[in-house]
């Protein structure tokens, strides 16, 4: 039953903050576009 040897986990290299800021901006822009598209479709099909 010794197949699971205790291994020390190697520290995960974290991505730089500038990369995460780009991800956050992309998420915010995508959210705004999706909400705008849903609003436009609802206005178009409501009348």
TORKOL-4160 file (C-alpha; in steps of 0.2 Angstrom, whole numbers, padded with zeros to 4 digits, m for minus):
47
<pt num="1" X="0000" Y="0000" Z="0000"/>
<pt num="2" X="0015" Y="0011" Z="m0002"/>
<pt num="3" X="0010" Y="0017" Z="m0019"/>
<pt num="4" X="0006" Y="0034" Z="m0013"/>
<pt num="5" X="0022" Y="0042" Z="m0008"/>
<pt num="6" X="0021" Y="0059" Z="0001"/>
<pt num="7" X="0027" Y="0072" Z="m0011"/>
<pt num="8" X="0030" Y="0090" Z="m0008"/>
<pt num="9" X="0019" Y="0101" Z="m0019"/>
<pt num="10" X="0030" Y="0112" Z="m0030"/>
<pt num="11" X="0024" Y="0131" Z="m0028"/>
<pt num="12" X="0013" Y="0136" Z="m0042"/>
<pt num="13" X="0020" Y="0150" Z="m0052"/>
<pt num="14" X="0008" Y="0164" Z="m0051"/>
<pt num="15" X="0004" Y="0175" Z="m0066"/>
<pt num="16" X="0009" Y="0193" Z="m0065"/>
<pt num="17" X="m0004" Y="0206" Z="m0060"/>
<pt num="18" X="m0004" Y="0214" Z="m0077"/>
<pt num="19" X="m0011" Y="0198" Z="m0085"/>
<pt num="20" X="m0025" Y="0197" Z="m0072"/>
<pt num="21" X="m0030" Y="0215" Z="m0075"/>
<pt num="22" X="m0032" Y="0211" Z="m0094"/>
<pt num="23" X="m0043" Y="0197" Z="m0089"/>
<pt num="24" X="m0054" Y="0208" Z="m0078"/>
<pt num="25" X="m0055" Y="0221" Z="m0091"/>
<pt num="26" X="m0060" Y="0207" Z="m0104"/>
<pt num="27" X="m0073" Y="0200" Z="m0092"/>
<pt num="28" X="m0081" Y="0218" Z="m0089"/>
<pt num="29" X="m0082" Y="0222" Z="m0107"/>
<pt num="30" X="m0089" Y="0205" Z="m0111"/>
<pt num="31" X="m0102" Y="0207" Z="m0098"/>
<pt num="32" X="m0107" Y="0225" Z="m0104"/>
<pt num="33" X="m0109" Y="0218" Z="m0122"/>
<pt num="34" X="m0119" Y="0203" Z="m0117"/>
<pt num="35" X="m0131" Y="0214" Z="m0106"/>
<pt num="36" X="m0132" Y="0227" Z="m0120"/>
<pt num="37" X="m0137" Y="0213" Z="m0132"/>
<pt num="38" X="m0150" Y="0206" Z="m0121"/>
<pt num="39" X="m0157" Y="0223" Z="m0118"/>
<pt num="40" X="m0158" Y="0227" Z="m0137"/>
<pt num="41" X="m0166" Y="0210" Z="m0141"/>
<pt num="42" X="m0179" Y="0213" Z="m0127"/>
<pt num="43" X="m0183" Y="0230" Z="m0134"/>
<pt num="44" X="m0184" Y="0223" Z="m0152"/>
<pt num="45" X="m0195" Y="0209" Z="m0148"/>
<pt num="46" X="m0206" Y="0218" Z="m0135"/>
<pt num="47" X="m0215" Y="0228" Z="m0148"/>
